[in-house]
Amino acid sequence: MAGGYAEDTMQYICAACKHVFQQFRLTCPECGGWKTIVPGTPACDPGVNAPVPLPGISVEHVVRVTAGEVTVDRVLGGGFVPGSSLLLAGPPGAGKSTLLLQLLDSMRLPALYVSGEESVQQLKIRADRLKINAPYISLLFETHVENILAQLKRSPAGVLVLDSIQTVQTGTSSAIPGSPTQMRKCAYLLRREAQERDVVLIIVGQVNKQNRAAGPKLIEHALDVLLFLESDEQDPQRRILSTSKNRFGSTVPCCFMTMGECGFVFHR
């Protein structure tokens, strides 16, 4: 009996991200760390993290960032929440990069668009086709998360786009880019920095034409909003933007749009 009691009350902590677990595991589901779980409890300063009675908690009104499109704001629950992290998933050719460039243009906030797939010249060609030449949008080709975070700290950006999570890597892991460990760790590092700096983080996740891929599923639990962009089976030019998870709003509204020569046309 005594042995069972000790086992039930044992706690484990991840040495990398300090998350506490009640059971031992080899991989930390929060940061993706391998063999970082050790017995123990985190150091706690009662003066810093003390319980507060529910009636005594004041919640400041969160000023959302509009996407510049009414239908997209509706899907988000009223706009982007500063410090939140979103996953935009969809099959190849759905128009994820096109949609993001249009939204960054309409948001009119300093934005850093990081691509690990297309060069800045290729993105510029896409922006020219969309007739987008906004000085507040900066483009960066980079595949190392540490370099991305360093650029973010030097930038006044209020929005960070990563296209895509399968292409980046962190030096804290020797795994190849696109592997489960790399994606978890990269998503964790980016999300933590976005929270600290009140930056809207939008991560692109690629799926195949059968809407199947391990990438988005591996990180969706750690992010706040899960957006999916797909084609309408009845109309190849029509797109549907929906959400299956939204910590800040409903998952019911959808956004309908049509792909044209100069980008998406939103239907209200």
C-alpha positions, 0 to 999 in steps of 0.5 A: 500500500505504501509503495502504491501511494508513493507511486501515485504521488510522484511527479515528473518535470521536463528539464527543458520547458518545466512542464509537470506530469503525473506519469513518466514519459520519454518525450515531452508533449509540450516542447518535444524534448526527448528524455528530458522528463525527470522526477521532481517538482518545479521550484515555486515562489509562493509570492509570485504564483499565489492563488487568487479568489475568483471574484478578485480577478480582473480581466482587461478587455482584449483589443483584437486585431482585425484581419481587414476582412469581415468574413475572416474576422467572423471565423476568428471570433472577432479578429486576431488576439495579440499573443495568440498562435494559429495553424493554417492547414490545407492541401497544396494549391489551396492558396494558403500563401496567397491568403496570408499575403492578402491578410497581411496587406489588409491588416496594415501592421508591421509583419514578418513573413518567413518562408522556408520553401519560397525565396523572397524573390518568388514571394515578391513575384506572388505579391506583384501578381496580387498587386501588394507592395506594402512597406510594412510587410518584410519577407525573410527566407530562413529555416532555423528557428533561432535565426527567426527569433533573433530577427523577430526581436529586432523587428517591430512586427506585430504579426509573424507568419511561418510558411511552413512548420515542416521546413524549419529546425532548431539547434536544440534537436539533431532530428531532421526538419519535418520530423515530429520532434523538430515540429514540436520544438519549433512550434513551442519556441515560436509560440513562447516568443509570440506570447511574450511579445504579444505577436500574432503567430500564424504557422502554415502546415502542409497536408496532402490532397487526401487531407492527411498529414502528421505535421499539423496533428502533432502541433495543433493541441499546443496552438490556440486556433486551427484554421483549414483552407480547402477547395469546394468540391462543386467549384474548383475556384471556390475556397472555404476557410473554417476552424475546428478549434478556437479558444477565443470564439465559435467554430461554426462560422465559415468564410467563402471566397473565390480565387481570381487573377488578383487573389481571393475575392471574399463573399459576404 
